Amino acid sequence: MITYEWLYVLAGIFFAIWSLLSLRDRLFGNAAFWGLLAASFFFGSNLSDFANGVLVLAMVAIAGTGALKRSDPETTSIEERRDYSKMLGNKLFVPALIVPITAVAGTLLYNYTPLSETGLFEARRETLILFGVGVLVALVVAMAWLRPPALAPAEEGRRLLDSIGWAAILPQMLAALGAVFALAGVGEIIGGVAGDIIPDGSVFLTVVVFALGMALFTMIMGNAFAAFPVMAAAIGIPLLVETYDGNPAVIGAVGMLAGFCGTLMTPMAANFNIVPAALLELKDQNGVIRQQIGTAIPLWLCNVAIIYVGAFLLWN
């Protein structure tokens, strides 16, 4: 059976390759950082919480001391990329499209045919595993089609990853922080305060507070996945689901979208908002955020309406 652990090993292999390439180029900080991340993917499930925590603190120390540097591997020049673009046009997007097509088509084929009886993939992990399969298929297709040097995928991946730096793993770190906050009882504390403020029986106001909390906590923590455990424990489950009998699927799914509205408006979501500005060399570091605010606020209002109508008016 192919399990979720196989994806960890696959990711660990790529990070290990980038670490070795960085070591070859004497970028010792980069080599240590990506090497530690590779170790966490390879061995994290078998290490204690304390050992995993030490790995994370070591990575934070490397990034915090400025030891991560932008690499400049010998890849294609700007002129060569422009020539490829003119020659191949939109066909260059074919490898990128292979990944989602493999994940979606593979999941449907596996779940709705006799293939599901084979037990090939771990239950409820089929889509994620097939997403990883899609990455490998796209890599093989691109190599066979474009015939680049053998190390081109690794070098290009390292160039992009080093340009992003520590922000590349920010979503995982912030999601873990949200779980820590939930276990520490932050959600219950917020829920108690909200219960004292919100009038009894005010479903709509509770929805507004829940959606607003998702957006604000996402802006503070930089990731809706980090905000969700806190707000679900505070308001989503105890009030909207258990007290007012709301549809948990709508509350959970659209509540996440309300959090993503906060993602559009915060520099804490560095991988979404600050990194693109750096890669595009924008003069205004917050230029991406300024462009997104006009979308985020109306979208948040729509999410409030969807939760109220879909989870309560049409559900009960």
C-alpha positions in Angstrom: 0.0 0.0 0.0 1.2 3.5 -0.9 0.8 5.6 2.2 1.1 9.3 3.1 4.6 8.6 4.3 5.7 8.0 0.7 5.0 11.7 0.0 7.2 12.7 3.0 10.0 10.6 1.6 9.6 12.1 -1.9 9.7 15.6 -0.5 12.7 14.7 1.7 14.6 13.5 -1.4 14.2 16.8 -3.2 15.2 18.8 -0.1 18.2 16.5 0.4 19.3 17.1 -3.2 19.0 20.9 -2.8 21.0 20.6 0.4 23.8 18.7 -1.3 23.9 21.2 -4.2 24.1 24.0 -1.7 27.0 22.2 0.0 28.7 21.8 -3.3 28.5 25.6 -3.9 29.7 26.3 -0.3 26.4 27.8 0.7 26.7 26.2 4.1 23.7 27.9 5.7 21.4 26.8 2.8 22.8 23.3 3.0 22.1 23.1 6.7 18.6 24.5 6.5 17.4 22.3 3.6 19.2 19.4 5.1 17.4 19.7 8.4 14.1 20.1 6.6 14.9 16.9 4.6 15.7 15.1 7.9 12.3 16.2 9.3 10.5 14.7 6.2 12.6 11.5 6.4 12.5 10.8 10.1 9.9 13.2 11.6 7.2 10.5 12.1 9.7 8.4 14.1 11.1 11.3 16.2 9.8 12.5 19.5 8.0 15.9 19.7 11.0 17.3 21.5 13.4 16.1 18.7 11.1 17.6 16.0 11.0 20.8 18.0 14.8 21.0 18.2 14.9 20.6 14.4 12.5 23.5 14.0 14.5 25.7 16.4 17.7 24.9 14.6 16.1 26.0 11.3 14.8 29.1 12.9 18.3 29.9 14.2 19.8 29.5 10.7 17.2 31.7 9.1 17.2 34.3 11.9 21.0 34.8 11.7 20.7 35.5 8.0 22.7 32.4 7.0 20.3 31.7 4.1 21.6 33.2 0.8 20.2 33.4 -2.7 21.9 30.9 -4.9 22.9 31.5 -8.5 23.2 28.1 -10.2 24.1 27.9 -13.8 20.8 27.5 -15.5 19.3 28.9 -18.7 19.9 32.6 -19.4 17.1 35.2 -19.7 17.6 35.2 -23.5 17.3 31.4 -23.7 14.1 31.5 -21.7 12.6 34.1 -24.0 13.6 32.0 -27.0 11.9 28.9 -25.4 8.8 31.0 -24.7 8.5 32.3 -28.3 9.1 28.9 -29.7 6.8 26.8 -27.5 4.2 29.4 -26.4 1.5 28.1 -24.2 2.7 24.6 -24.6 5.1 25.3 -21.8 2.2 25.1 -19.4 1.6 21.4 -20.3 3.8 20.0 -17.5 2.1 22.2 -14.9 -1.3 21.1 -16.1 -0.4 17.4 -15.8 -0.2 17.7 -12.0 -3.8 18.7 -11.3 -5.2 16.6 -14.1 -3.4 13.5 -12.7 -4.7 14.2 -9.2 -8.3 14.8 -10.2 -8.7 12.2 -12.9 -6.7 9.7 -10.9 -8.9 10.2 -7.9 -12.1 9.7 -9.8 -10.7 6.7 -11.6 -9.5 5.1 -8.4 -12.6 5.8 -6.3 -15.3 5.0 -8.8 -13.9 1.9 -10.5 -12.9 -1.5 -9.2 -9.4 -0.1 -8.6 -10.6 1.1 -5.2 -10.9 -2.6 -4.1 -7.2 -3.1 -4.7 -6.2 -1.1 -1.6 -3.3 0.5 -3.6 -3.5 3.8 -1.8 -4.1 4.7 1.8 -7.7 5.5 2.5 -8.7 9.1 2.3 -5.2 10.0 1.1 -5.8 9.1 -2.6 -5.8 12.7 -3.9 -2.7 13.8 -2.1 -0.8 10.7 -3.2 -1.9 11.1 -6.8 -0.9 14.8 -6.6 2.7 13.5 -5.8 2.4 11.0 -8.7 1.4 13.9 -11.0 4.5 15.8 -10.0 6.7 12.9 -11.0 4.8 12.3 -14.3 5.1 16.0 -15.1 8.8 15.9 -14.4 9.3 12.9 -16.7 7.3 14.5 -19.5 9.2 17.8 -19.2 12.6 16.0 -19.3 11.7 13.8 -22.2 10.2 16.7 -24.1 12.6 19.6 -23.5 15.7 17.4 -22.9 17.4 19.7 -20.5 20.6 18.7 -18.6 20.0 16.0 -16.0 20.5 18.4 -13.1 18.3 21.2 -14.6 15.2 20.4 -12.5 17.2 20.3 -9.3 19.1 23.5 -10.1 16.0 25.4 -11.1 14.1 24.2 -8.1 17.0 25.3 -5.9 17.1 28.7 -7.5 13.4 29.3 -6.9 13.5 27.9 -3.4 16.5 29.9 -2.4 14.8 33.0 -3.8 11.8 32.4 -1.5 14.0 31.3 1.4 12.5 30.5 4.8 9.1 31.7 3.8 8.7 28.6 1.7 7.9 26.6 4.9 6.0 29.3 6.6 2.5 27.7 6.0 3.5 24.4 7.7 5.0 26.3 10.7 2.0 28.5 11.1 -0.4 25.6 10.8 1.5 23.8 13.5 1.3 27.0 15.6 -2.5 27.0 15.2 -2.6 23.4 16.6 -0.5 24.4 19.5 -2.8 27.4 20.3 -5.8 25.0 20.1 -4.2 22.5 22.5 -3.3 25.4 24.9 -7.0 26.3 25.2 -6.8 29.6 23.4 -10.0 28.7 21.5 -12.0 28.1 24.7 -10.9 31.5 26.1 -12.0 33.3 23.0 -15.2 31.3 23.0 -15.9 32.4 26.6 -15.4 36.0 25.8 -17.5 35.8 22.6 -20.3 34.0 24.5 -20.4 36.9 27.0 -20.6 39.5 24.2 -22.9 38.0 21.6 -26.6 38.1 22.6 -28.3 34.7 23.1 -30.0 33.5 19.9 -28.3 35.9 17.6 -27.3 33.5 14.9 -26.3 36.1 12.3 -24.1 38.1 14.7 -22.4 34.8 15.7 -21.7 34.1 12.1 -20.2 37.6 11.6 -18.0 37.2 14.7 -16.8 33.7 13.5 -16.0 35.0 10.0 -14.4 38.1 11.4 -12.3 36.1 13.8 -11.2 33.8 11.0 -10.0 36.8 9.0 -8.3 38.6 11.9 -6.6 35.5 13.3 -5.4 34.7 9.8 -4.0 38.2 9.4 -2.2 37.8 12.8 -0.9 34.3 12.2 -0.5 34.5 8.5 -2.3 31.3 7.7 -6.0 30.3 7.7 -5.0 26.8 8.6 -3.5 28.2 11.8 -6.6 30.3 12.6 -9.1 27.5 12.0 -8.4 25.3 15.0 -8.7 28.3 17.3 -11.9 29.7 15.9 -13.5 26.3 15.4 -12.9 25.6 19.1 -14.0 29.0 20.1 -17.2 29.7 18.1 -17.5 27.3 15.1 -18.3 24.1 17.0 -19.7 25.1 20.4 -22.0 27.9 19.1 -22.7 27.6 15.4 -22.8 23.8 15.2 -23.8 22.5 18.7 -25.9 25.5 19.9 -27.5 26.7 16.7 -27.5 23.4 14.8 -25.7 24.8 11.8 -24.4 22.7 8.8 -20.9 21.8 9.8 -19.7 21.3 6.2 -20.7 24.8 5.2 -19.4 26.4 8.3 -16.1 24.7 8.0 -15.5 25.1 4.3 -16.7 28.7 4.0 -15.2 29.6 7.3 -11.8 28.7 5.8 -12.6 31.0 2.8 -13.3 33.8 5.3 -9.9 33.2 6.7 -8.3 33.3 3.2 -9.7 36.8 2.9 -7.4 37.7 5.7 -4.6 36.0 3.9 -5.0 38.5 1.1 -4.5 41.4 3.4 -1.6 40.5 5.7 2.2 40.7 5.3 2.4 37.8 7.7 1.4 35.5 4.7 4.8 36.2 3.4 4.8 33.3 0.9 1.7 34.8 -0.8 2.2 38.5 -0.5 5.8 39.5 0.3 7.7 36.8 -1.7 5.9 37.7 -5.0 6.8 41.3 -4.4 10.4 40.4 -3.9 10.6 38.0 -6.8 9.0 40.6 -9.1 11.3 43.3 -7.6 8.3 45.6 -6.9 9.2 49.0 -5.4 6.2 48.7 -3.0 6.8 45.7 -0.7 3.0 45.8 0.1 2.0 46.3 -3.5 0.4 42.8 -3.8 -1.7 43.4 -0.6 -2.9 46.8 -1.8 -4.2 45.2 -5.0 -6.0 42.4 -3.2 -7.8 44.4 -0.5 -10.5 45.4 -3.1 -11.2 41.7 -3.6 -10.8 40.5 -0.1 -13.4 42.7 1.7 -16.4 42.0 -0.8 -15.4 38.3 -0.8 -15.5 38.3 3.0 -19.0 39.8 3.0 -20.1 37.1 0.5 -18.7 34.4 2.8 -20.7 35.7 5.7 -23.9 35.6 3.6 -23.1 32.1 2.4 -22.6 30.7 5.9 -25.8 32.3 7.2 -27.9 31.2 4.3 -26.3 27.8 3.5 -25.7 26.7 7.1 -28.9 27.9 8.7 -31.7 29.3 6.6 -31.5 26.4 4.0 -30.3 23.8 6.5 -32.9 24.0 9.3 
